[in-house]
Structures are given as C-alpha cells and as structure tokens.
Amino acid sequence: MKTTIDLPDELMREIKVRAAREDRKLKDVISDLLRRGLRQAEKPPARVKLPLIISSHPAAPGEEMTPDRIAEILIEQEVEWYGGH
C-alpha cells in the first residue's frame, strides 16, 4: 500500500543512511523499523523486583526509609563526598 507521511528531516536522513549502509531499499528499512516498534509497544514494561528487608524491630521516628528520607540521605552523602561543590 502506498501512503504519504511527513517525517522530520533528520529522521529521514538517519533512515536513508541506514538503508544505504545495509544496501537495502528505503521502504524495507522503514517497514522493519515500524514492525520492531510495534512489537516493542505490545510488550508490557519490565517490572523491577526490589529486595524486601525485614527488620526485627520497627524504625525509630524519623528513621523510616521514606522517599523523602532517602533523598535527604543521598543529598547529605553528596555534600560529604563533593564538599558542596
């Protein structure tokens, strides 16, 4: 099927370079790239499993590992390492 699409110039240049490098027709390279993109879109995002650390006692107030507390620790560590530069 023939169709017309408007692509950014830099993207079209990149596709043309790839086609020339692989000694393939432009339409074949574009078809392959679209197929790969569609297959990727069908895959669910990979889930990351983080380790669960079970403590024998609850954290003291202010020591819970909340996102804010972790950010605070990382900032303190960066200041310590780089001296605030």
Protein Blocks (a to p, Z undefined) as FASTA:
>chain_A
ZZdddddfklmmmmmmmmmmnopafklmmmmmmmmmmmmmmpccddddddddddfbdcde
hiaccfklmmmmmmmmmmmmnnoZZ
